[in-house]
Amino acid sequence: MVGTRVDPDNNDIVVWKFDDAAAPFINSSTSTSAPSHAVSDLATLSGTGTGAPKLQQPSPFAATGNNTSVLFSGNNAGSPRNYILGANAVVPQSPVTFSCWLYLRIYANGLTQHYFSKQHTANTWSGVFAQVGLQNRTYTSQSTAFDLFIAPSTGGSIVLDAGNNIPIQTWCHIGLVYDGSFVYGYLNGNLVGQVASTGAINYGNNGPWFFGGPLGSGSVEEGAYSICDFRIANIARPQSYFQNVYRQGMLQSDSGQPITIYYKLRAYDLSCSTITPVYWISTTINYDDAPATPCGTLGPIDILDTWTIIGL
């Protein structure tokens, strides 16, 4: 069984599906605001041998062909360096949303592991490494921590605590939003962090967007993960957007966390001398969880509100 992929809308100016059979990795956005392919396609795929990136791997939406993923093995031997990169001139400012589906296999020990980043300067470390990204750290001096970060003038880094860390061996949806005042981090539809931030995103000397082992580092720092459907939107997406994307992707699949929809319900007891409303909350639209009626039989059910709880 597979999940349902939410189609991009006109705000999604970059959509790297990562289902390509070879480089380049094409921006499949049909938005009228999408940059040209010459600007926004990821031109370079690097890596050879058994540990090289594997293309058209299973995703939440397909086992082969369209809507598949790229798999990085987590090669940290130093060579070959595995990565997909390009689109240096894609430098969106707020309001902006970055999002993707990610399947994390292990927390590798010792080194920072990178999943996606916009590098500050091509081919060099250059002090400030990246301006937008997701990475995790497992140094011996600290517990595993994930950083979702954007580098505007002030603030921008969200460190996920242990209770919100990305689970392994399951597809997850990641969202990173900057509205010019705050950076928000989302995991599987849940808001897992926010930090006050202001100013333009400083893209430095416009290094590439990259996935896999970063250029310029003395260490490989390649995460062991699969990735698909990376999007850049020219809007600050609300939480409801991430909830819907995750719900559609996971409701019909064999992986992911449970999703529960709750309803606030009302019905009137017309048997009372004064018509009396009765309220209750349930996961089903019926009378099973209704309280005892004050006078007699309840009438038709009204749905007053709905909300979704993910990951409980």
N, C-alpha and C positions, 0 to 999 in steps of 0.2 A: 504494500500500500504506500502511496505517496501523498504528501501534503499539497496544498494549493498555493501557488506563487501569486502574490498580489502584483498586478501589473503596475509598471511605472506610470506616473502621471506627468503632467506638463511641468512640474517643479523639479523632476529628476533630470538634471542636466547631464550627469554622467552615470552610466549603468555598465559596470564591468561584470558581466554574468559569470566569467571564468569557465565557460563551457566550450571554449574554442579548442580545436584539434591541434593547433599550432599557433606560434606567434605570427602576427601581432594579436593582442587581446583587444577586441573592438568595442568602442563605446556604442552600445546598442540603444541609447536613448533616442526617442523620437521627439523630444521637447523642442519647441521652436527656439528655446534659449540655449540649446546644447552647443558647445563649441565644435569646431570642425574636427574631422577624424585626424587630420594632420596634427592637431593640438592635443587631442584627448585620448588617442589610442595608446595602449601600452605596447611599445615596439619590441622590447627585449625580453627574451627568455634565456636564462643561463642555468647550466647544470648538466652533467653527464653521468652515466653509470647507474648503478642500482639505486643510489640515493637521490637521483635527480627528481625534480618535480614531476608528478604524474598527472596527466591531463584527462579530462572527461571521466572523472571518478564520481561515485554515487553522491547524491545530495538529497535534501529533503524532498526534492521534486522530481528526480529522475535517477535511474540507475546507469543509463548510458545516453549519449547524444545530447540533445538540447537540455538546458537547465541543469547541467552537471556541475562539478566542482574541480578545483585544483588541489592536489595533496602535496604538502611539504613533509619530508620524512623526519626533519629535525636533525639534519647532518651538522655535527659540530666538530668534525675532524680537521677543518681548516681548508680543505679542498676536495671537490670543487665547491665554490660558493654558489648556492642556489638562490635564484630570485627571478621575479618578474618586475619590470620597472619601465618608466617612461612618463609621458604627459607632464613634463616639467612645468609647462605654462598654465596648467590648471591650478589656479590660486583663488578659490572662492572666499569671499568675505561674508560677514554676518548680514542677514540671517542665513545660517547654513546648517545642514544636517548631513552627517556621515553615518552610514549604516551598512551592515553585512550579516550574512549567516556564517557561523564559525563552528567547527568541530575540533575540539582540543583533545589530543590523545594522551599526553602526559605533561606533568610539570617537570621540565628538565632542571637538573641541579647545577648550581654554580654560576650560570651566566644569565644576563637579561635575555629574554626571548621576545622577538618582535613578530607581530602579526600583520599590521599595516601601519605605514607611516608616510608622511611627506617630508623628505629629507631637506635639511637646510641648504646644503651645498653639494653639488654633484661630486662623487668620488672621494670626498674628504670628510673627516670627522668635524673639523672646523668649529670646535668649541660647543656651539649649540647644535645638537644632533638632528632633531626633527621638530616640526611645528604642529603636526597633527598625528595622533597615533594611538595604538593599543599595544602595550607590552606587559610582560610579567617578570617579576624578579624573585629569584630563589637563592639569594646569597645565604651563606651559613649564619650570618649575623642577623637575619631577619626572616620572618615567616613569608610564605608566598603572598605576594601582593600584586594586584593588577592596576596599571595606570591607564586611564583614559584621559588623553590630554590634548588641549589646544593651547597655542602660545600667543595670546594677544598681549597687549601692553601690560596688563596685570592679571594675575591668577591664571586659572585654566586647567590645573591638574586635579583629577579625581582619583584617589586611591581607594580601591574597593577593599572593604574589610573582609575578614574571614567568612562572615555570614553571607556575603554577596559575591564571593569568588566564583569565577566561571567554572561550572562543573565539567568534568572530563567525560569522554566517551558518549557524548550526546550533542545533537545539533542545538545551537543557541543563536539567538538573534541579538546583535549588539547595535546600540544607537548612541550617537554623540552629537549633541546639539549646542550651537552657540547663537544666542539671540542678540548679542551686543552688550548684554548686562550680566548674563549668567551662562555657564557651561553646565549642561545636564548630561548624565550618563544613564543609559537604559540597558537592562539585561532581561531578555524574555518578557518584555512589556512592563517590567517593574522599574520605577525610578530608584536607582541604587546610589546616586550621589549627585550633588550640585555644588557649584562654587561660584561666587561673585567674580565676574571678569569684565573688563572693559578694554576698548581700543581695537585697532585693526590687528588681524592675524599677521604676524611678521614672518613672511616666507623667505626672508634672507636672500640668498643668491639663487633661489629657485632650483633646488635639487629635484630629483624625480620622486614621484609616488612609487613606493616599492612594497613588495610582498615577499617574505622570505628573509634570507640573510642580508643585513644592511651593508652597503658599500662604505669603505673608509674606516670601519672598526677593525681593531687588531684581532678580534675574535669573530667567529662566524655568527653566533647568536640567532640561529634559525630555529623557530618554533616547530613543534611536531603537530601539524594541524591541517585541516581542509578548510577552504574558504570559497564562497560563491556569492553572487548577487550583491556586489559592493556598489553602493549608490551615493552620489553627492547631489543634494537637493538645495535649491536656492530659497529655502523657507525653513523656519524653525518648527519642526514637526512636534505636535503635542503627544502626550502619553497615549492617547487613544489610538493614534496611528500605529505605534509600536505594538500595542496590545492586539490590534487587528492583524498586523502582519504575522505576529507570532501565533496567534490563534489559528489563522488560516493555514499556516505552515505545519502546525503540529496536530490539529484536531483529527486529521485523517491518517496520521503517520504512526509508525510503530515505536517511535522514540519521543523524547521530550517529557516535560513535566505535566502533571494533570492540570486541567483547566475547569473551573467551576463557575457557572453563571448563577447569580442570585437575583431574586425578584422581590421588590417590595409590593405587596398586594393589599387590596382593600375590597371588602364586600359589605353591603348593608343588610342589617337584620330588619326586615320590614314588618316583623311580628310585634315589635315594641310599639308602645303608644307614641313614642317619639322615635322617628327613624334613626337608627344608631349605626355608625360605621364601625367595622372591625378591621384591624390592621394586623398583618403578619409578614414575615420574611421566609422565603422558601426557595429551594432550587428547582421546584416544579410549579407549574401554574395549575394548581388544583387546591382542594380543601384539606389535604392531608396534614399540613402543619398549622392549620388555623386554630385559634383558641376556641374554647367553648363559647357557643353563641349565647348572648345575654337573654334572649327571649324565645327564639325559634329557629327557623331555617334561613341561612344566608342566601342572598341573591347573587347575580352575576359578579364575576371577579374583574376588578380593574387593575391594570398594571401601572403602578405609580413611578417605578424606577427600576433600572437594571444596572448591574455592575459585574465585572469579571475579576476573579481572583486567580492568579497564575502561580504555580509552583508550590502549592500547599499539599 
